[in-house]
Amino acid sequence: MSQDKEFTGKVALVTGAGSGIGKAAALLLARRGARLAALGRTEDELQATVDQIRQEGGEAISLLADISKPEDMEKAYQEIKNRFGGLHIVFANAGVNGVWAPIEDLETDEWDKTMTINLRGTFLTVKYAIPLLKEKGGSIIITSSVNGTRIFSNAGATAYSTTKAGQVAFTQMAALELAKYRIRVNVVCPGAIETKIDDSTEKRDIESIKEPVEFPEGVIPLTDGKPGTSQQVAELVAFLASDHASHITGTPIWIDGAESLLMG
């Protein structure tokens, strides 16, 4: 089968599908034949993604849900089963940057919110997908980051980086546990990408804890300092979801133009 329609007959769930990497991945998977379940918390953005897929001749539904709430995720997967009859691809992409602040100034509820959305949300997205994926096998892709995996120099990002490191460990544990069911689990670690995730970032008093380090101009060597695009990450997600990656599981893949090799 050509790459153009390589996901024909497959059903894909994308969380955080209303914008950025999630939207780019949802559109790409649908263009390649997948029936798409677009999940998120912002109804108008989510509907815009679904409408675009339908306008391009694809099939999609919107699922308004909070990934950190078990009842929302159970309901979402039941809707997928009812509408599509199965599931083959899960892109657990939704997350927030949260509050970046000195550890001693970071409030407990701020820490908890980042943990709840990024780690609990990833756990619930995968947990409730497993019964459906067990039927025929499939692919799970999780969005982590260079932060907490290769880069530890972003002052104040302790909570965020901890969740991103946790997602890599979770991926590797899940990959081994689910291999017997022919379910592959991989994790992508983007660097600087043009998205709106910075809108969910609150930075507070981080200048006081920054180390006096000067990085060379053009912190992304491959592109003379320009950030990557959501489309580039979407292409990687599509590869990991495809049969071309049939022997790849438990693997973190950094997509950052060598940024983390310079700054790590």
C-alpha positions in Angstrom: 0.0 0.0 0.0 1.3 3.5 -0.8 2.1 5.9 1.9 -0.8 8.1 0.7 -3.4 5.8 2.2 -1.4 3.5 4.5 -3.8 3.8 7.4 -6.9 2.8 5.5 -9.0 0.6 7.8 -7.3 1.9 10.9 -8.8 4.0 13.7 -6.6 6.5 15.4 -7.1 8.6 18.6 -5.1 11.8 19.0 -5.3 13.8 22.3 -4.7 17.5 22.3 -5.9 17.4 18.7 -7.1 21.0 18.6 -3.8 22.7 18.0 -0.1 22.3 17.5 1.5 18.9 17.2 -1.8 17.1 18.0 -3.7 18.9 15.2 -0.9 18.3 12.7 -0.8 14.6 13.5 -4.6 14.2 13.4 -4.7 15.8 9.9 -1.8 13.7 8.6 -3.2 10.4 9.9 -6.6 11.2 8.5 -5.1 12.2 5.1 -3.4 8.8 5.0 -6.7 7.0 5.5 -7.2 6.7 9.3 -10.6 7.3 10.8 -9.8 9.9 13.4 -11.0 10.4 17.0 -9.9 13.9 18.0 -9.9 14.5 21.7 -9.3 17.7 23.6 -10.7 20.2 26.1 -11.3 23.2 23.8 -14.4 22.6 21.8 -14.1 25.2 19.1 -10.5 24.2 18.2 -11.4 20.5 18.3 -14.3 21.0 16.0 -12.1 23.0 13.6 -9.8 20.0 13.3 -12.7 17.6 12.7 -14.3 19.9 10.2 -11.0 20.2 8.2 -10.7 16.4 8.1 -14.2 16.1 6.9 -13.8 18.8 4.3 -10.8 16.9 3.0 -12.9 13.7 2.6 -11.8 12.0 5.8 -13.9 10.6 8.7 -13.6 12.1 12.2 -15.4 12.6 15.4 -14.6 15.0 18.2 -14.4 13.9 21.8 -14.6 16.6 24.5 -12.7 15.2 27.5 -10.2 15.9 30.2 -7.4 13.3 29.9 -6.8 13.4 33.7 -10.4 12.2 34.5 -11.0 8.5 34.4 -14.7 8.9 33.7 -14.0 11.1 30.7 -11.5 8.7 29.2 -13.7 5.7 29.7 -16.5 7.5 28.0 -14.3 8.6 25.2 -13.1 5.0 24.4 -16.6 3.7 24.6 -17.6 6.3 22.0 -14.7 5.2 19.8 -15.8 1.6 20.1 -19.4 2.5 19.3 -18.6 4.6 16.3 -15.7 2.8 14.8 -15.7 -0.7 16.3 -12.1 -0.8 17.2 -8.8 1.1 17.7 -5.3 0.7 16.2 -3.3 3.9 16.9 -3.1 6.1 20.0 -1.2 9.4 20.0 -1.1 10.5 23.7 0.0 14.0 23.0 -2.0 16.3 25.3 -0.1 18.1 28.0 0.9 21.4 29.6 4.1 23.3 30.5 2.5 24.4 33.8 4.3 26.7 36.2 8.0 27.2 35.9 9.4 28.6 39.2 12.1 28.0 41.8 11.4 24.7 43.7 11.0 26.5 47.0 8.5 28.9 45.5 6.5 26.3 43.5 3.2 25.7 45.2 2.1 22.1 45.9 -1.1 22.6 43.8 1.0 23.9 40.9 3.2 20.8 41.1 0.1 18.6 41.3 -1.6 20.1 38.3 1.3 19.5 36.0 1.7 15.9 37.3 -2.0 15.3 37.0 -2.3 16.5 33.4 1.0 15.2 32.0 1.5 11.9 33.9 -1.9 10.9 35.2 -3.3 11.9 31.8 -0.8 9.8 29.9 -1.5 6.9 32.2 -5.3 7.1 31.7 -5.0 7.6 27.9 -3.0 4.4 27.7 -4.8 2.4 30.4 -8.2 2.7 28.8 -6.9 2.1 25.3 -5.4 -1.3 26.1 -8.6 -3.4 25.9 -9.4 -2.1 22.4 -5.8 -2.4 21.2 -5.5 -5.9 22.5 -8.0 -7.1 19.9 -5.7 -6.7 16.9 -2.5 -5.1 18.3 -1.5 -1.5 17.5 0.8 1.4 18.2 0.9 3.9 21.0 3.0 7.1 20.7 3.5 9.4 23.7 4.7 13.0 23.5 7.6 13.7 25.9 10.2 16.5 25.5 13.9 17.2 25.4 13.3 18.7 28.8 13.9 16.1 31.5 15.4 13.6 29.0 18.4 15.4 27.6 18.1 19.1 28.7 18.1 20.1 32.3 19.1 23.7 32.0 15.7 25.3 31.7 15.5 27.1 35.0 12.2 26.5 36.9 10.9 23.7 34.7 11.3 21.1 37.5 7.7 19.8 37.5 7.4 19.8 33.7 10.8 18.0 33.3 9.9 15.4 35.9 6.7 14.6 34.0 8.6 14.3 30.7 11.2 12.0 32.3 8.4 10.0 33.7 6.7 9.6 30.4 9.9 8.0 29.0 10.0 5.5 31.9 6.3 4.8 31.5 6.8 4.1 27.8 9.5 1.6 28.3 7.6 -0.2 31.1 4.5 -0.3 28.9 6.4 -1.5 25.8 7.6 -4.6 27.6 4.3 -5.4 29.3 2.3 -5.0 26.1 4.6 -6.6 23.6 2.9 -9.9 24.0 -0.3 -8.3 22.7 1.5 -6.9 19.6 1.1 -3.4 21.0 4.1 -1.2 20.4 4.8 1.8 22.6 7.2 4.6 21.7 7.8 8.2 22.8 8.8 11.3 20.8 10.9 14.0 22.5 10.5 17.3 20.6 12.8 20.3 21.1 11.7 23.8 20.2 8.6 23.4 18.0 6.3 26.1 16.7 3.2 25.4 18.8 1.0 27.2 21.3 2.1 25.2 24.4 3.9 28.3 25.7 0.5 29.7 26.2 0.1 27.2 29.1 3.4 28.3 30.7 3.6 30.6 33.7 7.2 31.6 34.4 7.8 33.1 37.9 11.1 34.4 39.3 13.2 32.1 37.2 16.0 34.7 36.6 17.1 34.2 40.2 17.9 30.5 39.6 19.4 30.6 36.1 23.0 29.5 35.8 25.3 32.0 34.2 25.8 30.0 31.0 26.0 31.5 27.5 25.0 29.3 24.6 26.2 30.0 21.1 23.9 31.8 18.6 21.7 29.4 16.7 20.9 27.0 19.5 19.4 24.6 17.0 22.4 23.6 14.9 20.5 21.9 12.1 18.3 24.9 11.2 20.5 27.9 12.2 18.4 28.5 15.3 14.9 28.1 13.7 12.4 25.9 15.6 11.0 22.8 14.1 7.4 22.5 13.0 4.4 20.5 14.2 4.3 18.9 10.7 7.8 17.4 11.2 6.7 15.8 14.5 3.5 14.6 12.9 5.6 12.8 10.2 7.6 11.0 12.9 4.3 10.0 14.7 2.9 8.6 11.4 6.1 6.6 10.9 5.9 5.1 14.4 2.3 4.3 13.9 2.9 2.6 10.6 4.1 -0.9 9.6 7.4 0.6 8.7 8.1 0.8 12.4 6.8 -2.7 13.1 9.9 -3.8 15.1 10.3 -0.6 17.1 9.0 -0.4 20.6 10.1 1.1 23.9 12.1 3.7 22.1 12.5 7.4 22.8 13.2 9.5 19.6 14.5 13.0 19.9 13.4 15.4 17.2 15.2 18.7 17.9 17.7 19.5 15.2 20.5 18.6 17.6 19.4 21.2 20.1 19.7 18.9 23.1 23.1 17.8 22.1 24.3 21.3 22.3 22.4 22.4 25.4 22.2 19.2 27.4 
